Amino acid sequence: MRAGLVVVGVSVAVVSGALLAQAPARHNPMVALLQARQPVFGLYAPSPRPPRAPGQRGARGAGSASTPAAPVVLKTPEELATETMGYASSDFIFSGSMEGGIDRGLPAWTEFVTALGGTALLARTPSPHLTRALVVKSPRITDDTAATVRDLSAQLNTGVNTLMFVGVESAAEVQRGLSAMRFAANGGTRPDDVGMAPEVWGLSEADYKAKADLWPINPSGELVNWTIVESKAGIANVREIAAVKGIGVLWPGAGTLRGVYSTTDADGQRTPDPVAWEAAIQQVLAACKEFDVPCGYPANASDIEMRMKQGFSVFVMNWGDAGFQAVEVGRKAAGRH
């Protein structure tokens, strides 16, 4: 099964590398890795806020009486783009800024993607393709189909090639979201307007529309869906969710689930239940293996090899030295040097 094929070993890595080299060129680099059953490693986009100086606190850097408050100078989109592309070991660029709605996060994300156009994000030889997948969390999929279509199409129109559906609790939610990722010509509900996506992809509008379909339903498609399960209701329905055709990667929401599987005493103190938490994670992994769907995990350097051995194969890390270390540990374990 796909999710169970991540084996840490040099001989397997060599074979997988050879398969990847032989795979046809893909516009979305993540699709090529998933097709070759290679592990995938990526990072959150860096924050526009610079690291705090010693003694600074709060949004404006207010410190002690001896440390005058100073306004925070945010990094420009161009600076963020240069910083992002300066780290070459990441397979994708991830943002969760629009999980709560696109109104606040979309303008900044659009500026960031536009700035990425001045970097090595787009390669034009041997044919146009992105060198990183662009992944964002979508707002929660609800019964309001019109809102879902509006939000997801707005995100895709920025050049995004991977959408993560958050808080999923039923197969029906996934199916509504997947439909919104596909143009009507492909049986979906996405409007024909494509925004700046063709420019970001380096394609004509016609060529973009031909490629911007959902993989693996369409083997030639370049859009990928990630679905995250992060509630008890979602865990209870994880098998029916995993069975939906079109999910590219299924995730347990490990951070959120840690809070879900905890108790609160009379004083409001929360006590985690690590056994129940881990059981929920393994339940998602089991569903991934049963329905041959790659399984993702938010790893760090201390647990990424363990999670790889369990069968997780797609990993997201925070931007910064700790995330870089986790990527390097994972790539070394997978033989992806």
KEKE-3310 file (N, C-alpha, C; in steps of 0.2 Angstrom, whole numbers, plus 5000, padded with zeros to 4 digits):
npx = (5004:5002:5005:5012:5024:5036:5052:5066:5081:5096:5096:5083:5080:5088:5082:5069:5073:5078:5066:5059:5067:5064:5051:5037:5039:5032:5021:5018:5028:5026:5017:5025:5033:5024:5019:5030:5031:5039:5045:5039:5044:5041:5039:5032:5028:5040:5038:5032:5036:5051:5063:5061:5070:5081:5073:5062:5044:5028:5017:5023:5035:5037:5047:5057:5058:5071:5072:5067:5051:5049:5044:5038:5046:5040:5044:5046:5036:5044:5056:5053:5050:5062:5069:5062:5064:5077:5080:5083:5079:5066:5051:5039:5029:5020:5005:4995:4987:4974:4964:4954:4946:4946:4947:4955:4968:4971:4975:4988:4994:4993:5001:5013:5015:5015:5028:5036:5037:5048:5058:5066:5055:5047:5052:5057:5062:5064:5051:5038:5037:5033:5045:5043:5029:5014:5005:4990:4980:4962:4947:4935:4925:4909:4890:4887:4888:4890:4898:4909:4914:4917:4927:4937:4940:4945:4957:4964:4965:4976:4987:4990:4993:4989:4977:4973:4960:4952:4948:4939:4925:4917:4913:4905:4909:4922:4919:4912:4921:4931:4925:4924:4936:4938:4936:4920:4920:4927:4918:4916:4913:4920:4922:4925:4934:4951:4960:4976:4983:4987:4998:5007:5010:5016:5010:4999:4981:4973:4981:4984:4971:4970:4979:4976:4968:4961:4973:4974:4963:4962:4974:4983:4982:4987:4983:4982:4974:4974:4968:4963:4960:4953:4946:4935:4923:4928:4938:4930:4924:4934:4937:4927:4930:4943:4941:4936:4938:4951:4957:4973:4983:4981:4978:4981:4976:4988:4992:4980:4972:4978:4973:4960:4959:4960:4957:4948:4950:4941:4947:4950:4961:4970:4972:4982:4979:4989:4989:4976:4977:4988:4982:4972:4979:4985:4974:4970:4981:4980:4968:4973:4982:4974:4966:4975:4981:4992:4999:5000:5010:5014:5030:5045:5062:5065:5056:5053:5059:5054:5040:5041:5045:5033:5025:5020:5022:5022:5027:5026:5034:5039:5045:5062:5077:5074:5065:5072:5081:5073:5069:5081:5085:5074:5076:5088:5086:5077:5085:5086:5096)
npy = (4994:5012:5021:5014:5011:5018:5015:5015:5015:5012:5005:5004:5017:5020:5013:5019:5032:5030:5027:5039:5047:5042:5045:5054:5071:5083:5096:5100:5097:5089:5080:5071:5066:5059:5050:5042:5036:5042:5049:5065:5082:5097:5115:5127:5144:5157:5169:5186:5194:5199:5190:5192:5204:5202:5205:5210:5212:5207:5214:5226:5226:5230:5233:5232:5247:5251:5247:5254:5254:5249:5251:5236:5231:5224:5211:5212:5206:5203:5201:5190:5180:5178:5173:5162:5154:5152:5141:5126:5113:5110:5103:5109:5124:5131:5137:5142:5153:5156:5148:5152:5159:5168:5182:5190:5184:5182:5193:5196:5183:5183:5193:5188:5176:5183:5189:5178:5175:5182:5174:5158:5150:5146:5136:5135:5126:5108:5110:5122:5122:5121:5123:5121:5115:5124:5126:5128:5130:5128:5137:5130:5117:5118:5116:5126:5128:5137:5147:5139:5136:5149:5152:5142:5143:5156:5155:5145:5153:5161:5153:5142:5125:5115:5111:5111:5103:5107:5101:5091:5080:5071:5061:5068:5081:5082:5078:5089:5099:5094:5094:5108:5111:5107:5111:5114:5108:5096:5090:5097:5111:5123:5139:5147:5158:5161:5169:5175:5163:5156:5164:5162:5149:5149:5147:5147:5152:5142:5131:5130:5127:5115:5107:5110:5100:5088:5077:5061:5057:5062:5056:5064:5076:5091:5097:5094:5087:5089:5082:5085:5077:5081:5079:5071:5067:5066:5057:5046:5044:5041:5031:5031:5043:5042:5034:5041:5045:5054:5061:5067:5066:5061:5067:5066:5078:5082:5091:5098:5087:5083:5092:5089:5075:5076:5080:5091:5098:5103:5116:5121:5116:5107:5090:5080:5065:5054:5041:5039:5049:5045:5034:5039:5045:5034:5027:5035:5033:5019:5019:5026:5017:5006:5011:5015:5028:5041:5046:5060:5070:5082:5084:5083:5085:5075:5065:5061:5051:5040:5041:5039:5026:5020:5022:5035:5047:5060:5076:5091:5105:5118:5134:5138:5135:5123:5117:5115:5106:5095:5092:5089:5078:5069:5068:5062:5050:5045:5043:5054:5064)
npz = (5000:4997:5007:5016:5011:5013:5017:5026:5020:5011:4999:4995:4993:4982:4972:4972:4969:4956:4949:4951:4943:4931:4929:4921:4916:4928:4931:4944:4957:4968:4964:4955:4965:4974:4964:4962:4974:4984:4999:5005:5009:5017:5021:5032:5025:5028:5042:5041:5052:5060:5070:5088:5097:5111:5126:5121:5120:5115:5101:5096:5101:5114:5129:5143:5155:5152:5139:5126:5117:5101:5084:5075:5061:5047:5036:5018:5005:4994:5001:5009:4999:4993:5004:5007:4995:4996:5003:4998:5000:5002:4997:4996:4998:5012:5018:5032:5033:5029:5034:5043:5035:5019:5018:5026:5024:5011:5002:5007:5004:4990:4987:4991:4983:4970:4972:4973:4959:4955:4958:4959:4958:4946:4934:4917:4908:4905:4900:4905:4923:4941:4954:4967:4976:4979:4993:5002:5017:5016:5020:5031:5024:5021:5021:5013:4997:4988:4994:4997:4984:4980:4989:4987:4973:4973:4980:4972:4960:4963:4959:4967:4969:4977:4989:5006:5015:5030:5046:5043:5043:5037:5022:5013:5015:5009:4996:4991:4992:4983:4971:4970:4966:4953:4936:4927:4915:4918:4926:4938:4949:4949:4944:4927:4927:4930:4936:4941:4940:4928:4924:4935:4934:4922:4910:4895:4896:4891:4892:4905:4910:4905:4912:4926:4934:4945:4953:4960:4952:4939:4930:4923:4929:4939:4951:4969:4982:5000:5015:5031:5046:5062:5073:5085:5079:5065:5066:5069:5057:5049:5040:5030:5025:5020:5010:4999:4982:4975:4986:4989:4999:5016:5032:5050:5062:5071:5081:5085:5089:5100:5110:5109:5113:5128:5145:5156:5172:5187:5190:5178:5172:5159:5155:5145:5136:5131:5126:5120:5111:5103:5098:5090:5080:5074:5070:5059:5051:5049:5041:5030:5025:5022:5011:5002:5002:5003:5019:5029:5041:5054:5057:5068:5071:5080:5079:5066:5059:5065:5063:5049:5048:5053:5043:5038:5025:5020:5025:5035:5041:5053:5049:5050:5060:5067:5059:5047:5051:5054:5041:5034:5042:5038:5024:5023:5029:5020:5009:5000:4995)
capx = (5000:5006:5007:5016:5030:5042:5056:5072:5086:5099:5094:5076:5080:5091:5077:5064:5076:5078:5059:5057:5070:5061:5044:5037:5039:5026:5021:5018:5033:5023:5014:5030:5036:5019:5019:5036:5030:5044:5042:5039:5046:5040:5039:5028:5032:5042:5034:5034:5039:5057:5064:5061:5076:5081:5069:5056:5038:5022:5017:5027:5042:5038:5051:5057:5059:5077:5072:5061:5047:5051:5039:5041:5047:5039:5048:5042:5034:5050:5061:5050:5051:5070:5071:5059:5067:5084:5081:5082:5078:5059:5047:5033:5028:5014:5002:4988:4984:4967:4960:4948:4943:4951:4947:4961:4974:4972:4979:4995:4996:4993:5007:5019:5015:5018:5035:5039:5038:5054:5063:5067:5049:5045:5057:5054:5065:5063:5045:5037:5035:5035:5050:5040:5022:5011:5000:4987:4974:4956:4942:4931:4920:4902:4885:4886:4892:4892:4904:4915:4916:4920:4934:4942:4942:4949:4964:4967:4967:4983:4992:4990:4991:4987:4973:4971:4953:4953:4942:4934:4921:4912:4915:4902:4913:4927:4917:4910:4927:4935:4921:4925:4943:4938:4932:4914:4922:4929:4913:4916:4909:4925:4921:4930:4939:4957:4964:4983:4986:4991:5005:5011:5012:5020:5006:4993:4975:4971:4986:4983:4965:4971:4983:4973:4963:4963:4976:4975:4957:4964:4982:4987:4980:4992:4981:4982:4970:4976:4962:4965:4955:4956:4940:4932:4919:4932:4941:4925:4922:4940:4937:4923:4934:4949:4938:4934:4943:4953:4961:4980:4986:4976:4982:4979:4978:4991:4991:4973:4970:4981:4969:4954:4960:4962:4952:4949:4947:4937:4951:4951:4968:4969:4977:4982:4978:4994:4987:4971:4980:4992:4977:4968:4984:4986:4968:4970:4986:4977:4964:4977:4985:4968:4963:4981:4982:4998:4998:5005:5011:5018:5035:5050:5068:5065:5051:5052:5061:5049:5034:5042:5045:5026:5021:5019:5026:5022:5029:5027:5038:5039:5050:5067:5082:5072:5061:5077:5084:5069:5069:5087:5085:5070:5079:5094:5083:5074:5090:5085:5101)
capy = (5000:5017:5024:5009:5009:5022:5011:5018:5011:5015:5001:5006:5024:5021:5011:5025:5038:5029:5027:5046:5050:5040:5047:5059:5078:5085:5103:5100:5093:5085:5074:5067:5062:5054:5045:5038:5034:5045:5054:5072:5086:5104:5120:5133:5150:5161:5174:5192:5197:5197:5187:5197:5205:5201:5210:5213:5208:5210:5215:5232:5225:5233:5229:5236:5254:5253:5245:5258:5251:5250:5247:5231:5232:5218:5209:5214:5200:5201:5198:5183:5176:5177:5169:5155:5150:5151:5135:5122:5106:5109:5101:5113:5130:5129:5143:5141:5159:5157:5143:5155:5163:5171:5189:5193:5181:5181:5198:5195:5177:5185:5197:5183:5172:5187:5190:5172:5175:5185:5169:5152:5146:5144:5134:5135:5120:5107:5113:5126:5118:5124:5120:5120:5115:5129:5123:5132:5128:5131:5138:5124:5115:5118:5115:5132:5126:5143:5149:5134:5137:5155:5153:5138:5146:5162:5152:5142:5158:5163:5149:5137:5119:5110:5113:5106:5104:5107:5099:5086:5076:5067:5060:5073:5087:5081:5078:5095:5102:5091:5096:5115:5111:5105:5115:5111:5103:5090:5088:5100:5117:5128:5144:5147:5163:5158:5174:5175:5156:5154:5167:5159:5142:5150:5144:5150:5150:5135:5125:5130:5124:5107:5104:5111:5096:5084:5071:5056:5056:5063:5055:5070:5082:5094:5099:5089:5088:5086:5082:5084:5075:5083:5079:5064:5065:5065:5050:5040:5043:5042:5026:5033:5049:5040:5030:5046:5046:5061:5064:5065:5065:5062:5069:5067:5085:5080:5097:5099:5081:5083:5095:5085:5070:5078:5081:5097:5097:5109:5122:5122:5113:5102:5085:5076:5058:5053:5035:5040:5054:5041:5029:5042:5046:5027:5026:5039:5029:5013:5021:5028:5010:5002:5014:5016:5035:5043:5049:5066:5071:5087:5081:5087:5081:5069:5060:5060:5044:5035:5041:5036:5019:5018:5023:5042:5049:5067:5079:5098:5107:5125:5138:5140:5130:5116:5114:5113:5100:5089:5090:5086:5071:5065:5067:5057:5043:5042:5043:5059:5069)
capz = (5000:4996:5013:5020:5007:5015:5020:5027:5018:5005:4993:4993:4991:4976:4967:4971:4965:4949:4947:4950:4937:4925:4929:4916:4920:4930:4933:4951:4959:4973:4960:4953:4971:4976:4959:4963:4981:4988:5005:5003:5015:5016:5027:5032:5023:5034:5045:5040:5058:5061:5077:5093:5100:5118:5130:5117:5121:5111:5094:5095:5104:5121:5133:5150:5155:5149:5132:5123:5113:5094:5080:5071:5053:5043:5030:5012:5001:4990:5006:5011:4993:4993:5010:5005:4989:4998:5006:4992:5002:5003:4991:4995:5002:5015:5022:5035:5035:5027:5037:5046:5030:5014:5017:5029:5022:5003:4999:5008:5001:4983:4986:4992:4977:4965:4973:4971:4952:4953:4961:4955:4958:4940:4929:4910:4904:4898:4899:4912:4929:4947:4958:4974:4976:4983:4997:5007:5020:5014:5025:5032:5019:5024:5017:5009:4992:4984:4998:4996:4977:4979:4992:4984:4967:4974:4982:4966:4956:4965:4957:4972:4966:4982:4994:5012:5018:5037:5051:5039:5047:5033:5015:5009:5015:5005:4989:4989:4991:4977:4966:4969:4964:4946:4931:4925:4909:4921:4931:4944:4950:4949:4938:4922:4929:4933:4939:4939:4940:4922:4924:4940:4931:4916:4904:4893:4900:4889:4894:4912:4911:4903:4918:4932:4936:4951:4953:4955:4948:4932:4931:4921:4933:4943:4957:4974:4988:5006:5019:5038:5051:5068:5078:5087:5073:5060:5068:5069:5050:5045:5034:5024:5022:5016:5004:4994:4977:4974:4991:4988:5006:5022:5038:5057:5064:5078:5086:5087:5092:5107:5114:5108:5118:5135:5150:5160:5179:5190:5190:5171:5170:5154:5156:5139:5136:5126:5123:5116:5106:5098:5095:5085:5075:5071:5066:5053:5047:5046:5035:5024:5022:5019:5005:4998:5002:5007:5025:5031:5048:5056:5061:5070:5070:5085:5078:5059:5057:5068:5059:5042:5049:5054:5036:5036:5020:5018:5032:5035:5047:5054:5046:5055:5061:5069:5053:5042:5054:5052:5033:5033:5045:5034:5017:5024:5031:5014:5003:4996:4996)
cpx = (5004:5009:5012:5023:5036:5046:5063:5078:5089:5097:5088:5076:5083:5086:5072:5067:5076:5071:5057:5061:5067:5054:5043:5037:5032:5026:5021:5023:5031:5020:5019:5033:5031:5018:5024:5036:5036:5041:5043:5040:5045:5040:5034:5032:5034:5038:5036:5037:5046:5058:5064:5068:5076:5078:5063:5050:5033:5023:5022:5034:5043:5042:5051:5058:5066:5077:5066:5058:5049:5046:5042:5041:5046:5043:5043:5041:5041:5056:5059:5051:5058:5072:5068:5063:5075:5086:5079:5079:5070:5055:5041:5033:5021:5012:4996:4985:4977:4962:4954:4944:4948:4951:4953:4968:4976:4976:4986:4998:4997:5000:5014:5020:5018:5025:5039:5041:5044:5060:5063:5061:5047:5051:5054:5057:5065:5056:5043:5034:5037:5040:5048:5032:5019:5005:4997:4981:4968:4952:4938:4926:4914:4897:4883:4890:4894:4898:4910:4918:4920:4927:4939:4945:4947:4957:4967:4969:4973:4989:4993:4989:4990:4983:4972:4964:4954:4947:4937:4931:4917:4915:4912:4906:4918:4925:4915:4916:4931:4931:4923:4932:4943:4933:4925:4915:4925:4924:4913:4912:4914:4923:4927:4936:4945:4962:4972:4987:4990:4998:5009:5014:5016:5017:5001:4987:4973:4975:4985:4976:4965:4974:4980:4967:4966:4967:4975:4968:4958:4972:4986:4986:4986:4990:4981:4978:4974:4970:4965:4959:4957:4950:4938:4927:4922:4935:4936:4923:4928:4940:4933:4926:4939:4947:4936:4940:4944:4957:4969:4984:4981:4981:4978:4981:4981:4990:4985:4970:4973:4977:4962:4954:4964:4956:4953:4946:4943:4941:4952:4958:4967:4975:4977:4982:4983:4992:4981:4973:4983:4987:4973:4973:4985:4980:4967:4976:4984:4972:4968:4980:4979:4966:4969:4981:4988:4996:5003:5005:5016:5024:5040:5056:5069:5061:5050:5054:5056:5043:5035:5042:5038:5022:5019:5024:5026:5022:5029:5030:5038:5045:5055:5072:5079:5068:5066:5080:5080:5069:5075:5087:5080:5073:5084:5091:5080:5079:5089:5090:5101)
cpy = (5006:5020:5020:5008:5013:5017:5015:5014:5013:5011:5003:5013:5025:5019:5016:5031:5037:5029:5035:5049:5048:5042:5053:5066:5080:5093:5104:5095:5088:5079:5069:5063:5057:5049:5040:5035:5036:5049:5061:5077:5093:5108:5125:5139:5154:5167:5181:5196:5194:5194:5193:5197:5203:5207:5212:5208:5211:5212:5221:5232:5229:5229:5232:5243:5256:5250:5248:5253:5253:5247:5241:5232:5225:5217:5210:5207:5198:5198:5191:5178:5174:5172:5162:5151:5149:5145:5130:5115:5105:5108:5106:5119:5130:5136:5141:5147:5160:5152:5146:5159:5167:5178:5192:5190:5181:5187:5197:5189:5179:5189:5193:5179:5177:5188:5184:5172:5178:5180:5163:5147:5143:5142:5133:5129:5114:5110:5117:5121:5122:5120:5118:5119:5121:5126:5128:5128:5132:5133:5131:5123:5115:5116:5121:5131:5132:5147:5145:5135:5144:5155:5149:5141:5152:5160:5149:5147:5162:5159:5143:5130:5113:5114:5108:5108:5103:5104:5095:5081:5071:5067:5066:5079:5087:5081:5084:5099:5100:5094:5104:5116:5110:5109:5111:5106:5096:5087:5091:5107:5123:5133:5144:5153:5160:5163:5174:5168:5154:5157:5164:5153:5143:5147:5148:5148:5143:5130:5125:5126:5116:5104:5105:5107:5091:5078:5067:5054:5056:5062:5060:5076:5085:5097:5093:5092:5085:5087:5080:5082:5077:5084:5072:5062:5063:5058:5045:5039:5042:5036:5028:5039:5047:5036:5035:5046:5053:5064:5062:5063:5066:5063:5068:5074:5084:5085:5098:5093:5080:5086:5091:5079:5072:5079:5088:5096:5103:5116:5124:5120:5107:5096:5080:5069:5056:5046:5036:5045:5050:5036:5032:5043:5039:5025:5029:5035:5023:5014:5022:5021:5006:5004:5017:5024:5037:5047:5054:5066:5077:5086:5086:5082:5074:5064:5058:5053:5039:5035:5039:5029:5016:5018:5030:5043:5056:5071:5087:5100:5115:5128:5139:5134:5123:5113:5111:5107:5094:5087:5087:5078:5066:5063:5062:5050:5040:5041:5048:5065:5074)
cpz = (5000:5002:5017:5016:5008:5019:5021:5026:5011:4998:4990:4990:4984:4970:4966:4968:4958:4946:4946:4944:4931:4924:4924:4920:4922:4932:4940:4954:4964:4969:4958:4959:4973:4971:4960:4970:4985:4994:5002:5009:5013:5022:5026:5029:5029:5036:5043:5046:5059:5068:5082:5096:5108:5122:5127:5119:5117:5104:5092:5098:5110:5126:5140:5149:5151:5142:5129:5118:5106:5089:5076:5064:5050:5037:5024:5009:4997:4995:5008:5005:4993:4998:5009:5000:4991:5001:5001:4994:5003:4997:4990:5000:5005:5019:5025:5036:5033:5029:5040:5041:5025:5015:5020:5025:5015:5000:5001:5005:4993:4982:4986:4985:4971:4966:4972:4963:4950:4956:4956:4955:4952:4936:4922:4906:4908:4896:4906:4917:4935:4951:4965:4973:4981:4987:5002:5011:5018:5020:5025:5027:5023:5019:5012:5002:4988:4988:4997:4989:4977:4983:4989:4977:4968:4976:4976:4961:4957:4962:4962:4968:4971:4988:5000:5015:5026:5041:5048:5044:5044:5026:5011:5009:5009:4998:4987:4988:4985:4971:4964:4966:4956:4942:4929:4919:4912:4926:4937:4944:4950:4943:4933:4923:4932:4936:4937:4939:4934:4922:4929:4937:4925:4910:4901:4897:4898:4892:4902:4914:4910:4909:4925:4934:4942:4950:4960:4951:4941:4933:4928:4924:4937:4949:4962:4980:4995:5011:5026:5042:5058:5073:5080:5081:5067:5060:5067:5062:5046:5039:5028:5021:5018:5010:4998:4989:4976:4980:4989:4994:5011:5028:5045:5059:5071:5083:5089:5091:5099:5112:5114:5113:5124:5139:5154:5167:5181:5190:5183:5168:5165:5155:5149:5141:5130:5122:5118:5110:5100:5095:5089:5079:5071:5067:5059:5048:5044:5041:5029:5021:5019:5012:5001:4997:5006:5013:5027:5039:5049:5060:5063:5069:5074:5083:5070:5056:5059:5064:5052:5043:5050:5047:5034:5030:5017:5025:5031:5042:5047:5051:5051:5055:5063:5063:5048:5045:5052:5045:5032:5036:5040:5027:5018:5025:5024:5008:4998:4997:4991)
residu = (MET:ARG:ALA:GLY:LEU:VAL:VAL:VAL:GLY:VAL:SER:VAL:ALA:VAL:VAL:SER:GLY:ALA:LEU:LEU:ALA:GLN:ALA:PRO:ALA:ARG:HIS:ASN:PRO:MET:VAL:ALA:LEU:LEU:GLN:ALA:ARG:GLN:PRO:VAL:PHE:GLY:LEU:TYR:ALA:PRO:SER:PRO:ARG:PRO:PRO:ARG:ALA:PRO:GLY:GLN:ARG:GLY:ALA:ARG:GLY:ALA:GLY:SER:ALA:SER:THR:PRO:ALA:ALA:PRO:VAL:VAL:LEU:LYS:THR:PRO:GLU:GLU:LEU:ALA:THR:GLU:THR:MET:GLY:TYR:ALA:SER:SER:ASP:PHE:ILE:PHE:SER:GLY:SER:MET:GLU:GLY:GLY:ILE:ASP:ARG:GLY:LEU:PRO:ALA:TRP:THR:GLU:PHE:VAL:THR:ALA:LEU:GLY:GLY:THR:ALA:LEU:LEU:ALA:ARG:THR:PRO:SER:PRO:HIS:LEU:THR:ARG:ALA:LEU:VAL:VAL:LYS:SER:PRO:ARG:ILE:THR:ASP:ASP:THR:ALA:ALA:THR:VAL:ARG:ASP:LEU:SER:ALA:GLN:LEU:ASN:THR:GLY:VAL:ASN:THR:LEU:MET:PHE:VAL:GLY:VAL:GLU:SER:ALA:ALA:GLU:VAL:GLN:ARG:GLY:LEU:SER:ALA:MET:ARG:PHE:ALA:ALA:ASN:GLY:GLY:THR:ARG:PRO:ASP:ASP:VAL:GLY:MET:ALA:PRO:GLU:VAL:TRP:GLY:LEU:SER:GLU:ALA:ASP:TYR:LYS:ALA:LYS:ALA:ASP:LEU:TRP:PRO:ILE:ASN:PRO:SER:GLY:GLU:LEU:VAL:ASN:TRP:THR:ILE:VAL:GLU:SER:LYS:ALA:GLY:ILE:ALA:ASN:VAL:ARG:GLU:ILE:ALA:ALA:VAL:LYS:GLY:ILE:GLY:VAL:LEU:TRP:PRO:GLY:ALA:GLY:THR:LEU:ARG:GLY:VAL:TYR:SER:THR:THR:ASP:ALA:ASP:GLY:GLN:ARG:THR:PRO:ASP:PRO:VAL:ALA:TRP:GLU:ALA:ALA:ILE:GLN:GLN:VAL:LEU:ALA:ALA:CYS:LYS:GLU:PHE:ASP:VAL:PRO:CYS:GLY:TYR:PRO:ALA:ASN:ALA:SER:ASP:ILE:GLU:MET:ARG:MET:LYS:GLN:GLY:PHE:SER:VAL:PHE:VAL:MET:ASN:TRP:GLY:ASP:ALA:GLY:PHE:GLN:ALA:VAL:GLU:VAL:GLY:ARG:LYS:ALA:ALA:GLY:ARG:HIS)
# end
